[in-house]
């Protein structure tokens, strides 16, 4: 850690959200004295007028742009237009207004969904443009990828310091457990815990279970983002990951064991698997700003399940 953030005014869009809560804790540990979170009740960051108002009210030196409209495969299939428009408009207008105000630094958060559907594993940043993303989340992934194009173009023309990071799938305490919009880990945890509570003899899961994914503990991802903000000022995209993959079948069986669910896992092969494999090459993050994920997957899952069991009454 450095004193980089101590005297900076740092706006964290999405700071009230899952990843945002960990980024804010990381900023606090670093002694940042001015952490500013634009709340959706006060600023609709899809609207230009609200973005201008946010910049005028908060006068940031640095913007860490975490805010996004996100969800699992089901949500992406139901709302491709909304996910494309809202994510694109938020990011593009925030960067443009930051440039006009001579913002010191913009940290744009992309997504692993930006990678082509068939990318050699582990995904290297140089492969980002070698094909079209997996269809179910392509609108979201492409909207986010445009922020990389904008960041590089603005650096070239305006010398605007914008960096672009690509976190892999997040998980951890405080995640979203709403079945309508949750990602795979909280969705499976909820199914298993509910099945145990209701004495159900089976759970149903989408797809075949053969697809693989990589997951990073949200607190680790936040640390990677803050290290990049402190130490990285380049134009190239950088993966933020844990550097491993696990099939959805193995993941589900692991969560079943950890939650005590002993029933049958039924796979609905009529539903999509999504991208066949996901695993990031994390060399660039390690070399450029010294980031390596610290939390083991088993420990992270145990922490997440423990949190859900403790707080699920409030979630309901």
C-alpha positions in Angstrom: 0.0 0.0 0.0 1.0 3.6 -0.7 -0.3 7.1 0.2 -1.6 7.4 -3.4 -5.2 7.7 -2.4 -4.8 9.6 0.9 -5.4 13.1 -0.4 -7.5 12.1 -3.5 -11.2 12.6 -4.0 -12.3 9.2 -5.3 -15.7 8.5 -6.8 -16.7 4.8 -6.8 -19.7 4.3 -9.0 -21.5 1.2 -7.8 -19.9 1.7 -4.4 -23.1 0.6 -2.7 -22.9 -2.7 -4.5 -21.2 -6.1 -4.0 -17.7 -5.4 -5.4 -18.0 -1.7 -4.5 -18.3 -2.5 -0.8 -14.9 -4.2 -0.9 -13.3 -1.5 -3.0 -14.4 1.1 -0.4 -13.0 -1.0 2.4 -9.7 -1.2 0.5 -9.7 2.6 0.1 -10.4 3.1 3.8 -7.4 0.8 4.7 -5.3 3.0 2.4 -6.3 6.1 4.4 -8.4 7.7 1.6 -10.1 10.6 3.2 -12.6 11.5 0.5 -14.5 8.4 -0.8 -17.6 9.5 -2.7 -20.4 7.1 -3.8 -23.1 8.4 -6.2 -26.3 6.7 -5.1 -28.8 5.7 -7.8 -31.5 7.7 -5.9 -29.6 10.9 -6.6 -27.8 10.1 -9.9 -29.0 8.0 -12.8 -25.6 7.5 -14.4 -27.3 6.4 -17.7 -28.4 10.1 -18.1 -25.9 12.7 -19.2 -27.4 15.4 -17.0 -27.0 13.3 -13.9 -23.4 12.4 -14.8 -22.6 16.1 -15.2 -24.3 16.8 -11.9 -22.3 14.1 -10.2 -19.0 15.5 -11.5 -20.0 19.0 -10.5 -21.1 17.9 -7.0 -18.3 15.6 -6.2 -15.3 17.1 -8.0 -13.3 13.8 -8.2 -9.7 13.3 -8.9 -10.2 9.6 -9.7 -13.2 7.7 -10.8 -13.4 3.9 -10.3 -16.3 2.8 -12.4 -17.9 -0.3 -11.0 -21.5 0.4 -11.7 -23.1 -2.0 -14.1 -26.4 -3.7 -15.1 -25.5 -7.4 -14.7 -26.9 -10.8 -14.2 -26.6 -14.5 -15.0 -27.4 -16.2 -18.3 -31.1 -15.9 -17.8 -31.0 -12.2 -17.1 -28.8 -11.6 -20.1 -31.1 -13.5 -22.4 -34.2 -11.6 -21.1 -32.6 -8.1 -21.2 -29.9 -7.9 -24.0 -31.0 -4.5 -25.1 -31.1 -3.0 -21.6 -27.8 -4.5 -20.7 -26.2 -3.1 -23.8 -27.6 0.4 -23.7 -27.3 1.1 -20.0 -23.7 -0.3 -19.6 -22.5 1.5 -22.8 -24.1 4.9 -21.9 -22.8 4.9 -18.4 -19.3 4.2 -19.3 -18.9 6.3 -22.4 -20.4 9.4 -20.9 -18.5 9.0 -17.6 -15.2 8.8 -19.5 -16.1 11.8 -21.8 -17.2 14.0 -19.0 -14.1 13.0 -17.0 -11.9 14.0 -20.0 -13.7 17.4 -20.3 -12.9 18.0 -16.6 -9.2 16.9 -16.8 -9.9 14.0 -14.4 -6.6 12.6 -13.1 -7.5 9.0 -13.7 -10.4 6.8 -14.8 -10.5 3.1 -13.8 -12.8 1.3 -16.2 -14.0 -2.2 -15.2 -14.7 -4.5 -18.0 -15.8 -8.2 -17.9 -14.6 -11.6 -18.8 -17.8 -11.8 -21.0 -15.9 -9.5 -23.5 -13.7 -12.4 -24.6 -14.5 -14.4 -27.7 -16.7 -17.5 -27.2 -13.8 -19.8 -28.3 -10.7 -18.3 -26.7 -7.6 -20.4 -26.1 -7.4 -21.2 -22.3 -6.0 -19.5 -20.3 -7.4 -16.3 -21.8 -4.7 -13.8 -22.7 -5.5 -10.1 -23.1 -4.0 -10.2 -26.6 -6.8 -12.6 -27.6 -9.6 -10.1 -26.8 -10.4 -9.3 -30.4 -10.0 -12.7 -32.0 -13.7 -13.5 -32.3 -17.3 -12.7 -31.2 -18.3 -13.2 -27.5 -20.6 -16.0 -26.4 -24.1 -15.1 -27.7 -26.1 -15.0 -24.4 -24.0 -12.3 -22.9 -22.5 -10.7 -26.0 -24.4 -7.4 -25.7 -23.2 -6.9 -22.2 -19.7 -7.9 -23.0 -19.4 -5.7 -26.1 -20.8 -2.7 -24.3 -18.1 -3.1 -21.7 -15.4 -3.7 -24.3 -16.2 -0.4 -26.0 -14.8 1.3 -22.9 -11.4 -0.2 -23.7 -11.7 1.2 -27.2 -12.6 4.6 -25.8 -9.9 4.5 -23.1 -7.2 3.8 -25.7 -8.5 6.3 -28.2 -8.7 9.0 -25.5 -5.2 8.2 -24.3 -3.9 8.6 -27.9 -5.7 11.8 -28.7 -6.1 13.6 -25.4 -3.5 11.9 -23.2 -6.4 10.9 -20.9 -5.3 8.4 -18.2 -7.9 5.7 -18.4 -7.1 2.1 -17.6 -9.2 -1.0 -18.4 -9.4 -4.1 -16.2 -11.1 -7.4 -16.9 -12.2 -9.2 -13.7 -13.3 -12.8 -14.0 -16.6 -14.0 -12.3 -16.8 -12.7 -8.7 -18.2 -14.4 -5.6 -18.1 -13.9 -1.9 -20.1 -12.7 1.1 -22.6 -9.9 0.2 -23.2 -11.4 -3.2 -26.6 -11.2 -4.9 -28.7 -14.3 -4.1 -31.9 -13.2 -6.0 -32.7 -16.2 -8.3 -33.9 -13.8 -11.0 -30.5 -12.1 -11.4 -27.8 -14.0 -9.4 -24.7 -15.6 -10.9 -23.9 -19.2 -10.7 -22.3 -19.5 -7.2 -24.9 -17.7 -5.2 -27.6 -19.4 -7.3 -26.3 -22.9 -6.5 -25.7 -22.1 -2.8 -29.3 -20.9 -2.4 -30.6 -24.0 -4.2 -28.6 -26.3 -1.9 -29.4 -24.5 1.3 -33.1 -24.3 0.5 -33.1 -28.0 -0.4 -31.6 -28.9 2.9 -34.1 -26.7 4.8 -37.1 -28.1 2.9 -35.9 -31.7 2.9 -35.9 -31.8 -0.9 -34.3 -34.8 -2.5 -33.0 -33.0 -5.6 -32.0 -29.7 -7.1 -32.2 -28.6 -10.7 -29.3 -26.8 -12.5 -29.1 -25.3 -16.0 -27.1 -26.9 -18.8 -25.0 -30.0 -18.8 -22.5 -29.0 -16.1 -19.6 -29.4 -18.6 -18.7 -25.8 -19.0 -15.8 -24.5 -16.9 -15.5 -21.2 -15.1 -12.9 -19.3 -13.0 -13.9 -17.4 -9.9 -12.3 -14.7 -7.9 -13.1 -13.8 -4.3 -14.6 -10.3 -4.4 -12.2 -8.9 -1.7 -9.3 -10.2 -3.9 -10.7 -8.5 -7.0 -11.1 -5.2 -5.1 -7.4 -5.4 -4.1 -6.4 -6.0 -7.7 -8.4 -3.0 -8.9 -6.9 -0.7 -6.2 -3.3 -1.9 -7.0 -3.9 -1.2 -10.6 -5.3 2.3 -9.8 -2.2 3.0 -7.7 0.5 1.5 -10.0 -0.7 1.1 -13.5 -1.0 3.8 -16.1 -1.0 1.9 -19.4 -3.3 1.5 -22.4 -3.4 -2.3 -22.5 -6.2 -4.3 -20.9 -5.3 -6.3 -17.8 -7.0 -9.5 -16.5 -7.9 -9.7 -12.8 -8.4 -13.3 -11.9 -7.4 -16.2 -9.7 -5.8 -18.3 -12.4 -7.8 -21.6 -12.1 -10.9 -23.2 -13.6 -13.5 -25.6 -12.4 -16.4 -27.3 -14.3 -19.9 -26.3 -13.2 -20.6 -29.9 -12.4 -17.6 -30.1 -10.0 -18.5 -26.7 -8.6 -22.1 -27.8 -7.8 -20.9 -31.0 -6.2 -18.4 -29.0 -4.1 -21.1 -26.6 -2.9 -23.5 -29.5 -2.2 -20.8 -31.0 0.1 -20.1 -27.7 1.9 -23.8 -27.0 2.5 -24.7 -30.5 3.5 -27.0 -31.3 0.6 -26.9 -35.0 -0.2 -29.7 -35.2 -2.8 -29.7 -35.6 -6.5 -28.4 -32.9 -8.9 -30.5 -32.9 -12.0 -29.1 -31.1 -15.1 -31.5 -29.4 -17.6 -29.6 -29.8 -20.9 -32.3 -27.8 -22.7 -30.9 -24.7 -21.0 -27.6 -23.1 -22.2 -24.2 -23.8 -20.7 -22.9 -20.4 -21.9 -19.2 -20.0 -22.8 -17.5 -23.5 -23.0 -14.5 -22.5 -20.8 -13.2 -19.6 -18.9 -9.9 -19.2 -17.3 -7.7 -16.1 -17.3 -3.9 -15.7 -17.8 -3.1 -13.4 -14.8 0.6 -12.9 -15.7 0.1 -9.2 -16.8 -1.5 -8.2 -13.5 1.3 -9.9 -11.5 4.1 -8.3 -13.6 2.6 -4.8 -14.0 1.3 -4.1 -10.5 2.1 -7.1 -8.3 -1.4 -8.6 -8.0 -2.0 -12.2 -7.1 -5.3 -13.5 -5.6 -4.8 -14.6 -2.0 -8.1 -16.5 -1.0 -8.3 -20.2 -1.7 -11.5 -21.3 -3.5 -12.6 -23.7 -0.7 -12.1 -21.0 2.0 -13.9 -18.4 -0.1 -16.9 -20.7 -0.7 -17.0 -21.5 3.0 -17.0 -17.8 3.9 -19.8 -17.2 1.3 -22.0 -20.0 2.5 -21.5 -19.0 6.2 -22.5 -15.4 5.3 -25.6 -16.6 3.4 -26.7 -18.8 6.2 -26.4 -15.9 8.7 -28.1 -13.3 6.6 -30.6 -15.2 4.4 -33.6 -14.3 6.5 -32.9 -10.6 5.8 -32.3 -11.5 2.1 -35.8 -13.1 1.9 
